[in-house]
Amino acid sequence: MTSTTSPSERARELLVEDRTTPGDLLARYRPGTGAWFSSAGRHLLATGDREPIDAACGTTPGFAADVTARLRSARSRGAAGLAVGALPFAAGTPAALHVPERVLRAEGAPGPVPGAAPLAAGATVTPHPPETGYAAAVSAALLRLRAEDDELGKVVLGRLLDVEVPGDVDVRAVLARLLAADPAAFVYAVDLPGAGPGPRTLVGASPELLVARSGRRVTACPLAGSAPRCADPAEDRRRAEALRASAKDLAEHAVVADAVHAALAPLCVDLDVPAEPELRSSATMWHLATPVTATLADPATTSLDLLAAMHPTPAVCGVPPAEAARVIADLEPFERGYFTGAVGWCDADGDGEWAVTIRCAEVRERSVRLFAGAGVVAASDPAAEVAETAAKFRTSLQALGVTR
């Protein structure tokens, strides 16, 4: 019998397929041939032949309209009218977005991956820069921040860990550990461009929603101000309450929340930004968070339009953004690439969900590169920022099975 289902209707069917368990979905993921994105127990697996979306950066003029047009064209051909992938921190780095042939979804806890290979053991870890070098960079930023004639109000400085392991890293096993450790996080694994042996995969568990669009409903949840978790419940609660009362962290967070408000206000109505942040926790950190809700003023505004208006927020760059970016370029001895960009999905109708690309690593065979950063303001202490980045590395290190 000849099917009467149109290509666009078939594409929509692909987007809602859920006749599989989360564990089966995870077992089907393969680096190099698929992409994974989880949000609050909802899991998306993109598979099959993929059409890359070539673009310089998510903030390039016309980027959102171009991607949306390509997705609508893909849906008209019967492909899933959805793109999954990552956008970079800075302009000039290619977007890592693909339109998959098929999209599968499932809900719940995936559990362990059957037959997953052991994770990293006997690893060597090389910091870049070393802790003393990072502390010196923070001190240099503080000189700028405390100078009366400098407009800089905040700068986010990052550092890397390069990890080499004896055998290839099993990215599926890393995903399983990330999902088990932090079910509420945005857990992802997407392929990145770049020549070399084996796939290059961006994998992580971000606690921070940059922006999401569902119809005309818009949500965001900026994070700024952090404290490491502790295994002792009493000490863990003390740290959380100290963070909530910290004048330094509250001021740092207010800058980020104000920037999100300013970015969304021209595009939204009924914009609700709470006056005070709330505490949010991940497996390794406490954060100050402001859950933001709004309604689109124009239903034609897509999630990529919203992302372009918001990125980079002061949570990953600083204020003013152009000045902070120059300081980052001066003081960070590496290119961020996709670290502190955005990772997620968008569809032909304009909906999408984008997390900030933090608590993350790039994996290629036996080599892993981890990123962590900290917001530096005039009241910051270099030693405290070193400790904060060390705590943030724990998310990826624990998922890799690396102890240091």
matplotlib code that plots the C-alpha trace (Angstrom):
import matplotlib.pyplot as plt

x = [0.0, 1.3, 1.7, -0.2, 2.0, 3.6, 7.4, 6.7, 4.3, 6.8, 9.5, 7.2, 6.7, 10.4, 10.7, 8.3, 9.4, 9.6, 9.2, 12.5, 13.9, 16.5, 19.0, 18.4, 18.7, 22.1, 23.4, 22.7, 24.7, 28.0, 30.6, 31.1, 27.7, 25.2, 24.5, 23.0, 21.2, 19.4, 17.3, 15.6, 15.1, 14.2, 16.7, 17.3, 19.4, 20.1, 21.3, 21.7, 23.2, 23.7, 23.7, 26.1, 25.1, 28.1, 28.2, 30.8, 29.1, 25.7, 26.0, 26.7, 24.0, 21.5, 22.6, 19.3, 17.3, 19.6, 19.5, 15.7, 15.4, 17.6, 15.6, 12.3, 13.9, 15.1, 11.6, 10.0, 12.3, 11.2, 14.3, 14.0, 13.6, 15.8, 19.5, 21.6, 25.1, 27.3, 28.0, 31.4, 32.3, 33.7, 33.0, 35.1, 34.9, 32.5, 29.3, 29.1, 25.4, 24.0, 20.5, 20.1, 18.2, 16.4, 15.7, 14.7, 13.4, 13.0, 12.3, 13.5, 16.9, 19.1, 21.1, 24.4, 25.5, 25.7, 29.2, 30.7, 34.5, 36.3, 36.9, 40.3, 42.9, 46.5, 45.9, 48.4, 46.9, 48.7, 47.2, 47.3, 48.3, 49.5, 47.7, 50.4, 50.0, 46.2, 46.5, 48.8, 46.3, 43.6, 45.9, 46.5, 42.7, 42.3, 44.7, 42.4, 39.3, 40.5, 41.9, 39.8, 40.1, 39.1, 35.5, 36.0, 33.5, 33.9, 36.0, 35.6, 39.0, 39.3, 42.0, 42.4, 43.4, 44.9, 44.4, 46.1, 44.8, 46.2, 43.2, 40.5, 37.8, 34.4, 32.2, 29.0, 30.3, 31.1, 27.6, 26.2, 28.2, 27.2, 23.5, 23.7, 25.6, 23.4, 20.0, 18.9, 21.8, 21.9, 24.0, 25.4, 27.7, 28.1, 30.7, 33.0, 34.8, 38.5, 40.9, 42.6, 42.2, 38.9, 35.9, 36.3, 33.5, 32.3, 30.8, 29.6, 26.9, 26.0, 24.0, 23.0, 20.2, 21.1, 17.7, 14.8, 11.8, 8.6, 6.0, 5.9, 7.2, 10.8, 12.8, 16.4, 18.3, 21.6, 24.1, 26.8, 28.3, 29.5, 30.8, 32.1, 29.9, 31.0, 30.3, 29.5, 25.8, 26.3, 29.3, 27.6, 24.6, 26.9, 28.7, 25.3, 24.1, 27.4, 27.0, 23.5, 24.8, 28.0, 27.9, 30.6, 28.7, 25.3, 26.9, 28.4, 25.1, 23.2, 25.3, 24.5, 20.7, 20.6, 22.3, 19.8, 16.9, 18.4, 18.9, 15.4, 13.4, 13.4, 12.1, 9.7, 6.6, 5.6, 9.3, 9.7, 13.2, 13.1, 14.7, 16.7, 18.5, 17.9, 20.3, 20.8, 23.1, 24.9, 26.8, 29.9, 28.8, 26.4, 25.2, 23.2, 20.5, 17.7, 14.9, 13.6, 10.3, 8.9, 6.5, 7.8, 6.5, 6.8, 6.1, 8.6, 11.5, 13.4, 15.5, 18.5, 17.5, 17.2, 20.6, 22.2, 20.8, 22.1, 25.4, 27.9, 26.4, 28.6, 28.5, 31.1, 32.6, 32.2, 31.2, 31.4, 31.5, 33.9, 36.3, 36.1, 36.7, 39.9, 41.1, 40.3, 42.3, 45.3, 45.3, 44.0, 46.9, 44.5, 41.5, 38.3, 36.7, 33.3, 34.0, 31.6, 29.6, 26.1, 25.0, 21.5, 19.0, 16.6, 13.8, 12.1, 9.3, 11.8, 11.7, 14.9, 16.8, 20.4, 22.6, 25.8, 28.8, 30.4, 31.5, 32.7, 35.5, 36.7, 37.5, 39.5, 40.6, 43.0, 43.2, 40.8, 40.8, 38.8, 37.7, 36.7, 36.4, 35.6, 34.2, 36.7, 35.4, 37.2, 36.5, 37.9, 40.9, 43.3, 43.6, 39.8, 39.4, 42.0, 40.0, 36.7, 38.0, 39.5, 36.1, 34.4, 36.8, 35.5, 32.3, 34.2, 37.1, 34.7, 32.9, 36.2, 37.2, 40.2, 41.3, 44.0]
y = [0.0, 3.4, 5.8, 9.0, 10.6, 13.8, 14.3, 17.0, 14.8, 11.9, 14.3, 15.2, 11.4, 11.0, 13.7, 12.1, 8.5, 7.2, 3.5, 2.7, 2.8, 5.4, 2.6, 1.3, 4.8, 5.3, 1.9, 3.0, 6.2, 6.1, 9.0, 10.1, 9.0, 10.5, 13.3, 13.1, 15.8, 15.3, 17.7, 16.9, 13.2, 13.8, 12.3, 13.0, 10.8, 12.0, 9.3, 8.5, 10.3, 13.9, 17.2, 19.7, 23.3, 25.4, 28.7, 30.8, 31.5, 31.7, 35.5, 36.1, 38.3, 36.1, 32.9, 32.2, 32.8, 30.7, 27.7, 27.9, 28.0, 24.9, 23.1, 23.8, 22.5, 19.4, 18.7, 19.2, 16.4, 14.0, 14.5, 15.5, 19.3, 19.6, 20.5, 19.3, 20.4, 23.2, 26.8, 28.4, 31.0, 33.5, 34.5, 32.9, 29.3, 27.1, 26.0, 22.2, 21.7, 18.8, 17.9, 14.2, 11.6, 10.4, 11.7, 9.3, 10.4, 8.7, 9.7, 8.4, 7.2, 5.4, 3.4, 1.8, 1.0, -2.8, -3.9, -0.4, -0.5, 0.6, 4.3, 6.0, 4.6, 5.5, 8.9, 11.7, 15.2, 18.4, 21.8, 24.6, 27.0, 25.6, 26.8, 29.4, 30.7, 30.9, 32.7, 35.2, 35.7, 36.4, 38.9, 40.7, 40.9, 42.3, 45.2, 46.1, 45.7, 47.9, 50.6, 53.8, 54.6, 51.1, 50.3, 46.5, 45.2, 41.5, 39.0, 35.2, 33.5, 29.8, 27.1, 23.7, 20.2, 17.9, 14.3, 11.4, 7.8, 4.4, 3.3, 5.0, 6.8, 5.2, 8.2, 6.3, 5.2, 8.9, 9.9, 7.2, 8.5, 12.1, 11.2, 9.1, 11.8, 14.7, 13.8, 17.4, 18.6, 19.2, 16.2, 16.2, 14.5, 16.1, 15.7, 18.6, 19.3, 18.9, 16.6, 13.8, 10.1, 9.2, 11.4, 14.5, 14.7, 17.5, 15.8, 17.3, 18.0, 21.7, 23.0, 26.2, 26.9, 29.7, 29.9, 27.7, 28.4, 26.4, 28.2, 31.7, 30.7, 31.6, 30.4, 31.0, 30.4, 32.2, 31.1, 33.2, 32.8, 29.3, 27.3, 23.7, 21.0, 18.9, 15.3, 16.3, 17.4, 20.1, 21.6, 21.4, 23.4, 25.9, 26.5, 27.0, 29.5, 31.4, 31.6, 32.9, 35.6, 36.5, 40.2, 39.5, 36.6, 38.4, 41.4, 39.1, 37.4, 40.6, 41.6, 38.4, 38.6, 42.2, 41.3, 38.6, 41.0, 43.6, 41.0, 39.6, 42.8, 44.0, 40.6, 39.6, 40.7, 39.5, 39.2, 37.9, 38.2, 37.5, 40.2, 37.7, 34.5, 31.1, 28.2, 25.5, 22.5, 20.1, 17.0, 19.1, 22.8, 25.2, 28.0, 31.2, 31.0, 33.2, 31.4, 33.7, 33.4, 35.5, 35.5, 36.3, 39.6, 38.2, 34.5, 34.5, 35.0, 31.6, 30.1, 31.0, 34.6, 34.6, 32.9, 35.4, 38.3, 36.7, 35.1, 35.6, 36.4, 37.9, 34.4, 33.2, 36.4, 39.5, 43.1, 45.1, 42.1, 43.6, 44.7, 41.4, 39.5, 41.5, 40.7, 37.0, 37.0, 38.7, 36.4, 33.0, 31.1, 29.0, 29.4, 28.4, 27.0, 25.4, 25.8, 28.4, 28.4, 26.8, 23.2, 21.9, 21.7, 23.8, 22.9, 24.3, 25.8, 28.0, 26.0, 24.9, 24.4, 25.7, 25.1, 26.9, 24.7, 24.3, 21.3, 19.9, 18.1, 17.4, 13.7, 12.2, 8.6, 8.7, 12.5, 14.6, 18.3, 19.8, 23.4, 25.3, 29.0, 31.5, 35.0, 37.5, 40.8, 43.4, 41.5, 38.2, 36.4, 34.5, 31.5, 31.2, 31.3, 28.5, 26.4, 27.1, 26.0, 22.8, 22.0, 22.6, 20.1, 17.4, 16.9, 15.7, 14.1, 11.9, 10.9, 9.9, 7.9, 10.1, 11.0, 13.6]
z = [0.0, -0.9, 2.1, 2.0, 4.7, 3.4, 3.9, 6.6, 8.4, 8.3, 9.7, 12.6, 13.3, 13.5, 16.1, 18.5, 18.3, 21.9, 21.5, 23.2, 26.7, 27.8, 28.3, 24.8, 23.5, 25.2, 24.0, 20.4, 20.7, 18.8, 18.6, 15.1, 13.9, 16.4, 18.9, 22.4, 24.4, 27.8, 29.7, 33.1, 32.2, 28.6, 26.2, 22.5, 20.2, 16.6, 14.2, 10.5, 7.6, 8.6, 6.7, 8.2, 8.6, 7.6, 9.4, 11.1, 14.4, 16.0, 16.4, 12.7, 11.1, 9.3, 11.0, 12.6, 9.5, 7.4, 9.8, 10.0, 6.2, 6.0, 8.6, 6.8, 3.6, 5.3, 6.8, 3.4, 2.1, 4.8, 7.1, 10.7, 10.6, 13.6, 14.1, 17.0, 18.0, 19.4, 18.8, 19.6, 22.2, 19.7, 16.1, 13.5, 14.7, 12.6, 14.1, 14.8, 13.8, 11.9, 10.5, 11.3, 9.3, 12.4, 15.9, 18.8, 22.2, 25.5, 29.1, 32.5, 33.8, 31.3, 33.9, 33.1, 29.6, 29.1, 28.2, 28.6, 28.6, 31.8, 32.1, 32.3, 34.7, 34.9, 33.4, 33.2, 33.8, 32.6, 33.6, 31.1, 32.6, 35.9, 39.0, 39.7, 36.1, 36.5, 39.8, 38.1, 35.3, 37.9, 39.6, 36.3, 35.7, 39.2, 38.4, 35.4, 37.5, 40.3, 38.0, 38.3, 34.6, 33.3, 32.5, 33.1, 35.7, 35.4, 33.4, 33.3, 33.0, 32.2, 32.3, 30.8, 31.9, 29.2, 30.1, 28.4, 29.2, 28.3, 26.2, 24.2, 26.2, 26.1, 25.5, 26.2, 29.6, 30.3, 29.3, 31.6, 34.5, 33.9, 33.7, 36.9, 38.8, 37.8, 36.4, 36.3, 34.2, 30.5, 29.4, 25.9, 23.4, 20.0, 17.2, 16.5, 13.2, 12.9, 11.0, 12.9, 13.8, 15.3, 16.1, 18.2, 20.7, 23.0, 26.1, 29.4, 31.9, 32.1, 35.0, 33.1, 30.7, 28.3, 26.7, 25.6, 23.4, 23.2, 21.1, 22.5, 25.9, 26.7, 29.6, 30.8, 34.0, 34.3, 36.9, 38.6, 42.0, 43.0, 45.9, 46.0, 47.4, 50.5, 51.4, 55.0, 55.0, 57.6, 56.0, 52.6, 53.9, 55.6, 52.2, 50.5, 53.0, 52.9, 49.1, 49.5, 51.9, 50.0, 48.9, 46.3, 44.7, 44.9, 43.1, 40.5, 39.9, 39.6, 36.7, 34.8, 35.6, 34.5, 31.2, 30.5, 31.3, 28.9, 26.1, 26.3, 27.0, 23.3, 22.2, 24.9, 26.9, 30.4, 31.3, 34.8, 36.4, 40.1, 42.3, 44.3, 43.1, 44.4, 45.3, 42.7, 43.2, 40.9, 41.9, 42.7, 43.0, 44.6, 42.3, 42.5, 39.9, 38.5, 36.7, 34.0, 32.1, 29.3, 26.3, 22.8, 21.4, 17.9, 17.4, 14.4, 16.8, 17.0, 19.7, 17.6, 17.5, 21.3, 21.6, 19.4, 21.5, 24.7, 23.9, 25.4, 28.8, 31.6, 33.2, 30.5, 29.3, 31.5, 31.4, 29.2, 26.9, 24.3, 26.9, 28.8, 25.6, 25.0, 28.5, 27.9, 24.7, 26.5, 29.6, 28.5, 26.7, 24.5, 22.2, 23.8, 20.7, 21.8, 25.5, 27.0, 23.8, 23.5, 23.0, 22.2, 19.5, 17.4, 14.9, 11.9, 13.9, 15.9, 19.1, 20.8, 24.0, 24.5, 27.5, 28.2, 27.3, 30.7, 32.8, 29.6, 27.8, 24.3, 23.7, 20.9, 21.4, 24.3, 24.7, 26.7, 27.2, 30.1, 30.6, 33.8, 34.4, 37.2, 37.2, 38.4, 40.0, 42.0, 45.3, 43.9, 45.5, 43.1, 45.4, 45.7, 41.9, 41.6, 44.1, 42.3, 38.9, 40.5, 42.0, 38.6, 36.9, 39.2, 37.2, 34.1, 35.9, 37.9, 34.8, 33.2, 36.3, 36.8, 40.4, 41.1]

ax = plt.figure().add_subplot(projection="3d")
ax.plot(x, y, z, "-o")
ax.set_aspect("equal")
plt.show()
